[in-house]
Amino acid sequence: MNPRSVQNAVASVVVIGTAGALAVAALAKSGADDVVLACATASVVSLVAIVLACIVYADRTGVVSRYIRSFTESGTEDQFVRNYRAGNTVKAVFIAALAAVAVVLAGYSLTAGISGLSVSEAFGLVIGHVRGVVYETGSDDWFHDILIWNSQLPKTLVAMVAGAGLAVGGAVMQSVLKNPLADPYTTGISSGAVLGANIAIVLGLAVVGIGQYGLVLNAFLFSLIPAGVMIFVSRISSGSPATIILVGTAVSYIFSAFSTLIMMVADDDAMQEAYEWQVGSLSGASWSYLPMMFTVTLVGCVALYAMSGRLNLLMMGDNDAKALGLNVDNFRMICLIIVSFVTASIVSFVGMIGFLGLIAPHMVRLILGSDTRLVIPASAMLGVVLILLADVLSRILATSTMPVGVVLSFIGAPLFLLLVMRTRREAWQR
């Protein structure tokens, strides 16, 4: 048997087992009334995951070409036009499939930890609350409505905003810096936010006069320091992408060292809170998180998508982009500033969530190619899927609250290792 076929089969078995375990857990929690919905969900998740796993191992060009040929076997249109339309159809179906999986996982996130409530009932309660339906005091619907609206729904929405924002930030930074390891986690922005939070939690030094937002503003301001240093050093030096990556990495290590020193003098309660910030957690998410997170993330992502055409020019190389009239240095700085604000608005609320901005754009590019106009929205959807999957697993499989950043690292690290191995194998084959 072909070694590549063996690898695909092994990857498929692993993915099927993971999806099956999630389905069994969901079935055991939701009860017989929701068996059909849970089975359908498990089937969709398994199908999409198997396709992703196979494409990770297989050559992307060959897979997409097979689908394109199935759309273009007959007809009288120009071959180039038919291929272009067929390719767009495949890519649109992929993004739509990610959106469908995200909706299903959002439903399970709403019901995680609540016994006797199905996914369909949870969506019905949310729609009823929006429509102003009032339930009888003390009834199950009344209790579930309060629990979902005040606790579960804010966590799910915060997770979705965080997943989309961090994934888009990683995709843009990898395009701007032309480095596959670039993301907000590895360039120091997240480390700055953690240092600001630790200073407020352990030392009690926070911005006064704004109540509960003192810690958040501390984290936000400190997260902008690495971005500022990175931009300043790159401007006074050559301004090359390699310089920006090295400066961000150095600043990240410095901030991590300061965070470690501060945590050495923390008491048990402060240590626990600081630890959750360091690994990323959704346990304290509330409606108060959303206004700033959603506004900054939405504006930033829309602005980055509006510049996706120029991002494609930049990926051609600095010299070619300059020849086509793009001010490379200024454009790169503008993108980094926008990504820094988006990342800071997310990390200052949920902590340092790693691997999301690193792995999601890689997986998307393997399937859709490097066109930033497709990579940005697809990365946002895949980021939402990954963080919701981690959130559901952390609340279903753990006996106590497990930080979502820990689960996401368990998911992201093996996937990233597979991508590295695939890239290494292709390099040897050239």
N, C-alpha and C positions, 0 to 999 in steps of 0.2 A: 504493500500500500504506500502511496505517496506520503512522505513525511509531513507535508503541509496539510494533507487530508487528516492525518492522525492528530495534528495540532488543533485543527478545526473541530474535530470530534471531541477531543478532550475539553476544549474551551466550551463547547456547547453543553456537554454533560455537566460541567461545573456551574454554568449559568442556569441550566434547568433545575439543578439541585437547589441553588440559592432562591430562585423564584418559587420553587415548590415549597421550600421552608417558609417563605413569607406568606404563601397562600394558605398553608396549613395553620399558621399562627392566626391569620385573619379569620379563617373559618372557625377555629376554636373560640375566637373572641366574639364573633358576630352572631353565631347561632344558625339554626337551620333556615330561618326566614331569609337569610341573605346568602345562601349557598350558591345560587345561580350567579348573582352579581360577583361574588368572590371568585368563582371559577372562571368567569369571563375575564375578570381583571387579571387573574394569574396567567391566563392564556395570552392576553395582550402584552403583559410585561415580559413573559417568557419569549414570545415571538420577537419583540423589539430587541431584547437583550441578546438573543441568539444571533440576530442579524448583525448587531454591533460587534459581538465577539468574533464572528467569522470575518467581518470586514477588517478588524484590527489585524488579523493574521494574514488575510489574503491581500493581493494587490488591488488597490482601490480602483485603478484604471480598468482592470479586467472585469470587476464586479459591475461597475457602472456601465461599461460597454455592453455587457450581456443584457442588462435591462433596456438600454437604449435600442439595441438591435430588435428586441421584442416589440418596441413601439414603431420601428421604422422598416419592417420587412416589406411593406407594400405601400403603394401610393405613387403619385406623380410629382409631388412637390420636390423642390430642390433638396438634395441630400443634407446640405449644411443646415438649412432651415429646420428640416425634420429632426435632425440630431439635436439641434439647440432646443427645440420645443420638448423633445422627449427627455432630455437632461433636466430641464426645468420642472417637468412633471414629476420625475423621480425625486428631486430635491424638495419640491413642495409637499409630496406625500410624506417624506421623512420628517419634515418640520411639523406637519400636521399630526403625525404619529407621536412625536415628542409632546405636543400640546395635549393630546388625549391621555397619554400616560401621566402627565403632570396633574390633570384634573382628577384622575382616579386616585393617585397618591395623595392629593389634597384631601379627598374624601376620607381616606384611611387615617390621615393625620388628624382630622377632626374627631374621629371616633376612638383614637388610640387611648387606652386607659379608661374608657367608659364602657361598662358592661351593659348588655341588653340594648345597645343602640347600633343600628345598621348604617351603612354609608348613605343609602337612599334616604333614610329618615333624617340623617344629619343635614343633608342638602335641603330637605324639606323644611327643617327647622330654621335654617339660615334664610331661606326665601320667605318663610312666614314672618320672621322677625323684621325683615326689610319691609314687608307689606303691612306691618303693624298688627299682626295677629296676637291676641292676648289669650294665654292659656290659664286654666283653672289653677289657683294657688295650691301648691302642695302636690300637684299631679306629676307624673313622670315627665310629660312634655314640658311643663313649667321648669322643673329642675334641670332637664337636659338643655333647655333653651338658655338658661342662665349660665350653665357651665360652658356651653359651646361659645356663646357670644362674649363672655367675659374672660375666658381662659384659652380655649382651644383655637378659635378663629384668629385672634391676634397673633398667636404663635405661628400658625400656618401662613398667614399673610406676611409676617416678618421674615419667615424662612424663604418665601417665594421672592420677596424683594432682594434679600441678601444673596440668594443663589443667582438671580439674574444679574445683579450689579457686579458681583465679584467675577462671574464668568465673562461678562462683557469687558471688564477691566483687564482681565488676563489676555483675552483675545486681542485687544487693542495694543497692549504693551508688547506682546509678542510680535505684532506687525510693525509697530513703531521702532522697536529696538532690534528687530530681526534676530531674536534669540529665543529658542524654544523653552528656555528656563525662566523667562521673564514673567512675573506676575506680581500682584501687590504683596504677596507673602514673602517673596524672595528679594524684594527691593526696599525693604525697611519700613514701609508705610504702616504695616500691621504692628511691627515691633514698637514703633513710636506711640501708637494708640495704647498698647499694653503698658508701656512705661507711664504714660499719663494717667491711666486708670490706677496703676499701682501706687503712684504718688498720692492720689486722692484717697484710696482705700486704706493704705498702711500709714502714711504720714499725715493724712488729714489736710493736705494742702490742695485746695480746689478753688475754683472761681466762686466767689461769694455773691449773694444777692439774687441767685436764680434758682434756689431751692434744689429739687432733685436732679436738675440738669447740670449741677456743678461737676459731677464725675464725668458725665458725657462730654461736656465742653472741654474738660481737661484732656480726655482721650482724643477729641477731635483736633485740638490745637497741637498736641504733641505728634499726632500722626502726620501733620503737615510739615513738621521740621525735617524729617528725612527727605521728603519730596523737594523742599526748598533747597536743602544742601545738595541734593543730586542735580537739580537744575542749575544751581549756581556754579558748581564745580565743572559741569559739562560746558557751561557757557564760557568760562575763562580758560578751558583747555581746548582740546580738539573738537569736543562736542560729539564724538563718535558714539555709537550705541554701546560698544564695549566699555567705554569709560563710564557711561551712565550705570551699566550693570555692576561694575566693580565698585563704584562709589556707593550705590544702594546696598550692596552686600556688606561693605565695611561699616556703614552707618547702622545697619541691622544688627551686626555683632556688638557694636558699642552700646546700643539701646538695650539689647538683651542682657549685657553684662550689668548695666545699671539696674535693670529690673530684678536680677538675681540678688544684687546687693541689698536692695530695698526689702525683698521678701525674707531676707535673713533676720530682720528685726521685727517681723510681723507676728502677731499672736495667732491662735488657731482659727478664729473666725475670719480674721482678715486674710489669712493664708488660703482658706477655702474659697473666699470670694475672688481673690487674686488669681487663684488657680483656674477657676472657671473662665475668667477673662483670657487667660493665656492659651487655653485650648479651644475656646469658643462654645457658647451655650445659648440655648433659646429658652431656658427655664424661666427667666424673669421677663420675657417679652410681654408687652401690653400695648393697648391702643395708643399710649403716649409715644411709643417708639415710631409709629408709622408716619406722622406728618413730615418730619425732617427726612427720614430715610427715603420715603417714597418720592417726595418732591425732588430732592437732590439726585436720586438715582434716575428718575424719569427724565429730568432735564438733561442730565449728563449723558444718558444712553441715547436720547434723541439727537443731541448735538454730535455725538460720536458717529451715529449712523448717517447723519447728514454729511459727514466728512469721509464716508467710506470710499467714495471714488478717489479722493486724494490719498487715502491710505493704500489703495491698490497701486497708485503711482509710486508711493514711497517704497513699497515692497519690490519694485523693479530695480532698486538701487538708487543711492543718493545722486550719482552723476546723471542717470537717465531722468530722474525726477526733476533735477535742476534744469536739464535741457528742455523739459516740457513746461517750465515756468513756475515750478513749485519752490517756495522758500523753505527748504528742508529743515533748517535749524529752528526757525520760528514755529513751523507746523508741528514738529516733534515736541517742542516745549508746550504748546497749547494742548496737545493730546495728553501729555503727562500731567498737566495741571488739572484737566477735567477728570482724568482717572483718579488722581489723588483725592479730589473732593468727594467723588463717588465712594471710593474705598473708605475714606475717613468717616463719612456719614454712616456707613454700615458697621465698620469695626468698632466705632465708639459706642455702639449699642449691644452688639452680640459677641464682641471679642474677636480673637484672631482665629479665623477658620481657614485652614490651609488646604492645599491641593485642589480646591474648587476652580480657582482661576488658572491653574496649571493644566489640569487634565481635560476639562470640558472643551476648550478650543482645539486641543490636539485631536480628540475623538471626532469633532465636527469636521476638521480639515481632512481627515482620512476618508470621509464619506462625501463631503460636498466640494472639496477642493479649497483653494486659498482665496477665493473671491470674498472680500470683506463684507460686501453687501449681503451675502448669505451667511457668512460666518458669525456676524454679530447677532442677528436674531436667533439663529440655531444654537449658538453658545448660550444665549440667555435661557432658552427653553431647556437645554440639557442641564444647565446649572440648577434650574428649578427642580428638575427630576432628581438629580443627585442629592440635593440637600433635603428634599422631602423624603426620599428613600432612607437617608440616614436618620432623619427625625422619626420616621415610623419605626424603624428597627430599634432605635435607642429607647423608645417608649414601650415597645411590645416585648422585646427580648431581654430587657434589663429589669432586675428586681427593684432597683431604685433609679432615680433620674440619672441618666448617663449623658454627659455633654455631647452635643451633636458633632463637635469637632473631632472627638475621638473616633466615633463611628465612621465619619467621612474620611479620616486618615486610613482606617482599615480598608475602605472601599477604594480610595484614590491611589494609595501606594502600590497595590498589586497591578492596577490598571496602568499606572505610569511605568512600572517595571516591564510590563508586556510591550508597551510602546517603545521603550528604550531598546529592548531586545530585538524588536522588529526592525527598528532603524539601524541597529548594529548589524543585523543579518543582511540587510539590503546594501549597506556600505561595503561589506565583504564580498558581495556578489557582483559589485560593479567592476 
